């Protein structure tokens, strides 16, 4: 079978759920037995999101091979349960960097380097790179049709439609149908204009996925089909679901996957959605609630902690309980108000982050969780601050700190490894991607994972300082997980606490709704108790 290509564009406004549509379609096609890979094109000039402010762009998702990517890749992985790679996240900056490097090496043999064909060829190279690896490649184009910065990507996907067999390419346009409450009607005009704009670039959409707050009446579907030049059955309603993970089943019912299979001449039309349906049914019958506080510094945008929040929900699914998550600003926590702010929570989680802002609030929250025996999970920076808190308040090393935040501390319990000391470039230079971890038996970590050797994804620059290991362990903060050679500490836990554990890695990046990350499953179980 030839590799099939699905291109998903967006119209009218951004934030309509192209990523969820792409993820859901990936799941539905995988349930039909096809090998699917999702890919994201982002028009920004940044090479990757690694240096972008989380409050502006949301979290940075990390793949096994160490790529810092758009958060939509997290949706793709959670829905399709496929581990993606660096080629699955492509920005304008990444494309132009590659083209300019080739020009500097003389690869173009003196040709005048232009957007067409050199930039577009580089984009198509990234699209075609999955041939032989997947039956179907789903490529989502970030932004909105009409944005000037995305024109090279639009032109590239148009060219793919000419270069490949017509039966191997489909274009899906995700758009908005505004609801006017005063007249109680959906308006199709913005979608008509968006499709007209897309057609002006030479792309005719085969399917319209229309974001709407209410079901689309038959007359509006027929009007959209007529004015947008698509078949009526290919006007798909994308309504608000009661559960994010129920969207694939809703789109299945609307006929999205059937329309795609018909256009691409895919033989496996009948889906096997039983397992996914069973999972959704389970999530609709959760009983009780646990309240979790995420002590963060980017709390203005929930997407800054998207994978963490979703992983907490996954842990709730596994424990049959609803999980209520509040983002608590670490800058607003101090010794005088910590009890008032956190006393109502069943668990406290301190996630990753960078920079000194809000650090003391995180440390105060960790101290509260430790002393009052509240279930605690520290991730990356959260683990590092747990070490700092323990060194300060249990060992009595009052000035303990991370070398990231203090040049004058006499007790840098978190420090910079030698291989990071001469690094000057910020982008892509941290310890990134999957690394092995060896877990000690008879520890909480071993109980959580149930095995001695694991692999988890990292994104950090500073590490646990082994000079303090003996003293910290003697006082009760055990290093229960390390790199296989024992040099890098990956997991710490308090041996006199019901559930107090921190990890240097990011377990949220491998969590799935039907297969939660072990640490999140155990954390919610402890919070439930």
N, C-alpha and C positions, 0 to 999 in steps of 0.2 A: 504494500500500500504506500502511495506517495504521502509524504508529510503534508498535513493539512494546516492552513494558517487562518487564524481568527484574529481580526483587528477590532478593538473596541475603542471608540472615540466618544467624546462628551460634548454636549451642546447646551446652550442657554446660560447656565451657571456652573461653577465648579462645586464639588462636594455632593454630587448626586448619588454616589455609590457605585462608580465604575469599578472600583476595586472589589467590592462585594459581588457585583455582577460577574466580573471575570473569575473570581474565586468560586462562586456558586456554579458557574458553567463548567469550570474545571472539575468540580466534584461530580456533577451530573454525567459528564463524559467519561470520567474515570469509573463511575458506577456502571457504565456500559462496556467496560473492559478495555478502554483505550489508555495508552501511556500518554499523559498530559504534562506539559511544562508551561508555566505561566511566566510572563516577562513584562517588565514595566519600562516605558520610555518617559523620562522627565525632561522638560525643555530647559530647566535652569542651567546656568553656566558652571555652577559648582561641579567638580569632578564626581563627587558623591555627597551624601548628606552628612558625612562624618563631622564636618566642622560647622554645621548649621545649628542655630539656637533651637533647642527643643520647644521653647515657648512659641516659636514661629512655625516650625515645620513638624513638630511631633517627635516621636522617638526615632532613634536609629536602629534598624533591625540588622542583625549580623548573621551571615550564613556560615556554614561549616568551613568553607574555604577562605573565610576572613574578610569578606566584602562587607563594607558598611553601606546599607541600602535603604531605600524608601520603606516606610512602614507597611505599604501595601503588600510587600513580600511576606510579611507576617501573616496577613490575611490569606494569601495564596497557600502558604505552608499549612496553616491551621485547617483550612478547608479541604485541601487535596491530600494532605499528609505526604507530600513530596519534598525532599530536601533540595533547595534551589542553590544556584551558584552566582558568581560575580557577573556572568553574562546575562543574568536575569534582571539586572538593574542597570539601565543605561541612561546617562544624562547627556545633554548637549556638551557639557564640559568634557566628559569622558571621550566623546566622539571627536571633538575638536583637538583635544590633547593628542589623540592617536594620529589624526591627520597631520598635525603640525610636526610631530615627531618623525613621521614618515617623510615629510617634505625636507626636514633638516638633514635626514640621512641620505637624501637623494633618491628615494624609492620611486618618485614620480618621473624620473629621468628628464628633468627640466621643464616639464609641462606647467602651464599656468594652473595653479590649484584653485578650484572653484567649488561652490556649494553643490552644483551639478556638473560633473558626476562624482567628485571625490568625497564630499561629505555624505551624499546619499548612498554611495557605494559602501562606505564604512558602516552606515546604519544597517543596510541590507546584509552586510557580512554578519552582524550581530543577530539578525533575524534568522539567517540561513545556518547559523552555527549549530543549531539543534537537529539538523537533518541526520537521521540515523539514530538519534537518541530518543526521539519521541514520535508518536503517531500524530499528535496535534500540538501546535504551539499557539498559545493564547497571548496576544500582545496588547497591553493596555497603553494608550497614549494619554499621558497626564495633561492637565490643563483643559482648555475649552477651544473648540474649533473657532478660528478667527484670531487666536493669539498669534502675534507676529513671531514669537520665539519658537513656535512648534512647526513652522512651515516646512522645514527640511524633513521632519519626521513624517508629516502628512504626504509630502511628495514621494518619500521612500516607500510608504505602504501602498501608494497608488501604483508605483512601478512594479511592486511585487505582484499586484493583480494582473499586470500585463505579462510578466515573465513566467508566471506559473499557470497551470491549467485552470480555467474558470471554475471547475468543480473542486479545486483545492483551496480556494480563497473565499472568505466571507467577511463582510463589513457589518459591524453592529454599532449603532449610534444610540448612546444613552442620553436622554433629554428630559426636560421638565415640562409637565402640564400644570401650570398654575391654577389653583382653585380660587375663584372669586366668590366669597361668601355672600356678598350683597345680592348677586344675581343667581347664586347657587349653580354655578357652571364651571366646567373646565375650559381653559382657553388653549387652543391649538396653534395660535399664530406664532409664538416664540419658537416652537418646534419646526414649523414650516420654514421660518427664516434661517434656522440653524441648518436644516437639511439643504436649503438653497445654497448656503455658504459652503457646505461640504461638497456639494455637487460642482460648485465653481472651481474647486481644486481637482476635479476629475474623478471623484469617488462617489459612487451611488450606493447608499446604504441598503443592505438586504433585509435588515431587521431593525426595528425601532424598539428600544426598551424605555418605556415612558414612566418616569418617576411621578407618582401621583398619590394624593392623600385619600382619594376615593376611587372606586372601580371606574373603569373607562366605559361610558355608555357606547352602545353599538354605533350610534350615529357619529360619535367623535372618532371611533376607530375607522369607520368608513371614510370620513373626511380626511384623516391623517393618511390613510392608504392612498387616496386619490391625489392629494396635493403633494405628498412626499414620494410618490412613485414606488410604494411597496405593497405587497399583498396584504389584505386585511388580517389574515391569520398570523402575519409576522409583526403586527402591532402588539407588543407585549406590555402588560401592566406590571410595574414594579412598585408594589404597595408597601406600606410600613408593616413589618412583621412583628409579632409579639416576642420574637427571639431571633437574634442575629443569625443563628445557625439554622433557622427555619427557612431562610430566604431560598436556598436551593430547591426545597420542596415546593415553595410557592411559585418559583419560576418554572419548575417542572409542570405544575398544574396549568400554568399559563401557556405552556407549549414552546418555551424557548429552546430547549434541547432538541425537540422534534424538528423545529424549523432549521436549526443548525445541521442536524443529521441529514435532512432532506437536501439542503443546498450543497453540502459537501459529499453527498452520495455515500454516507456511512451506513454500513449494513446493520450494525447492532443498534436497532432503534429502541428496543425494550430495555428499560433501566432495571438495575438491581439496587433499589433504594432502601431495602428492608432494614439494614443495620443503621443507616442514618435516621430513618423514621423511628426506630426503636430508641435511639439516643434522644431525639427531640421529644418523644413521649415521656421519657424519663425526666427530662428537664422541666416538663410541665407539671410534674407531680412531686416537686421538691417540698419538703416539710421543714418548718422552722427557719431561723435566720441566724447567721453569725455576722457580727459587725467588725470590719477590718479597717484600721487606719493606716494609710500609706503616708509616711512622714517624708514629704518631698519638698523640692525647691523650685519646681516648674509647674506648680499646681494650677496656674492660670489656664492651662490647656490639658484636658484629660488624655489627649492623644500622646502627650509626653510619656505617659506610663501605660500605653495601650496594651502591650503584651503582658505586663504584670497584672493589669486588671482582668484581662481575659483568662490568664492562668489561674487567678483566684477563683473565677467563675468555674473553670474546669475542675478545680479542687472541690468546689461545692457540688458539681454534678456527681463526682465520684463518691461523695459523702451524703448524697441525698438531701442537701440543705441549700437554701438560698444564701448568697453572699452579698452583703451590702458593703460597698467600698466608699470611704470618704478620703479625699485628698486633704491632708492637714499641712499647712504651711510651716515648715521647720523654723522660719524666721520669727514666727509668732509664739514659739514655745520657749519657756524659761523655767527655772527652778520654782518660781512662785505660782505658775499656772499649769504646770504639766499635769498634775492630777486632775484638775478641773477639765482640761482638754481631752484627756485620754481615758478617764475612768469608765466610760460607757462601752469601750471596745473590748472585743473578745480576743483580738490579736493585733500585733503591731508589726508592720513591715517597713523597713528602711531600704529604699531602692538605690540604684546607681546614680551617679552624677559627677560633676566636675566643678572645681572652684570652691573657695572658702565660704561663700555666702550661705548662711543657714546651717553651718556645720555644728555649732554649739547646740542648736535646737535638736538636731539629730542625736547628738551625744546624750543630751538630757532625757530624750524619749527612750533611748536604749537603756539608760540607767533605771528609769522607771519600770520598764518591762522586766529587767533583770531582778530588781529588788522586790517587785510585787508578783513575780512568777507568772507574768502574762506571756502567752506564746509569742515568740519573736522569731522573725526571719529577716536576716540582713543579706542584701545582694550587692556584691561588688563594693562600692563605697560604703554601703550599709555594714558589710562584714568588716571593713577596715575601721570604721568608727566604733564597732563593737570591741575591737582590739584596743583602740585608744581609750574607750570608756573603762574597760577592765583594768588597763594599766594605771590609769589615773586613780580610780576609786577603790580598787582591790589591792593592787601592788603598792599604791601610795606614790607613784611617780607622777606628781601633780602636773608637770609641764609636758607630759606625753602628748604626741601629736603625730600627724602625717607630715613627711617632708614636703608634700604637695602644698601644705598650708602654712608651714613655719620653717624659716631658715635658721632660727635661733634655738629651737628646742634641743635640749640635751638628751632627750629620749625619743628619737624618731622610730617608734614601733612599726610605722609603715614608711618604707623608703623606696628610693629609685634604684632599680637594678643597674648593674654596670653597662649592660647593652643598651640602656636608654639614656645614658648620661650625655652623649654627644648628639642626640637627635635634636634637630632644629625645626624640621617640617612637622606640622601638626597632623596633616591628612594621611590616614592609613599607616601610621607609624607605631601604633600601640600594639600590645599583645592581642591579636585579633583571631577569631575563628575557633575551631574545635581543638581542644587539647585533652590528653588523657589524664585521669585522676585515679589514684589508688587509695581505697578506703580501708581504714583499720577495722578489724573485726571487734565485736563487743562495744560498738559505739552507736550513738543515735543515727549518725549518717549511714552506717551499715544496715541498721534496722529499716531506715527509710528506703534505701536503694536495693537492699537484699542481694548485693553482689559486691565484689571487691574492686573490679575495674569498670570505670565508666568513662564517658567522653562528654564534655560540655563546652559550650561556646563562651568565649571571653571577649571583653572590650575594656581594657584598662592599661595604665602605664606604671602605677605604683604597686608594690608588693609587700607582703608581711616580712618583717625584719627578723631573721632567724636568731639574731643575737639575744633576743628576749624570749625565745621559745621555751627554754628550760624553766625560767621563772614564771611565765604565764601558765604553763602546764601544771606546775607544782601548785599554783593557786587555784586551779580548776578550769582554766580555759584550754581545752584539749584541741590539738591539731589532729582532727580525725580523717582528713583527706589531704594528700600531697601529690605532687607530680611523681611519676614512677621512680625517679632518682632521689626523691625526698627533699630536693632543694627548694621547691616552691610550695608554699602552704595554700591549699585550695579550699579547705573547709575547717572552720573552728566551731566548737560547741562547749557549752557550760555543763559540766557533769553533775552539778547540784541543782539544776533547773529542770522543770518538767519538759519544756521545749524551747531551747535557746540555741539557735544555730545560724551561722553565717557562711556564705560561700563567695569565693572570689569570682566565680563565673556567673553567667546569666541563664538560669534554668528556664526562664520564661520563653526563651527563643525556641525551645523544642517541645513545648507543651501543646497538646491537641485536645479538642473538646471530648473526644472519645478515648483519649489516652493521656491524662494529665501528667505534668512533670511530677516526679515522686516527691520533691520537696514541697510543692504546693498542695498536693493531696494530703501529705502528713501534717502540714501547717494548719490546714482547715480542719482536719480531724482533731488536732489538739485544741483549736479554737472552739470547736463544737462541744468538746468536753467541759 
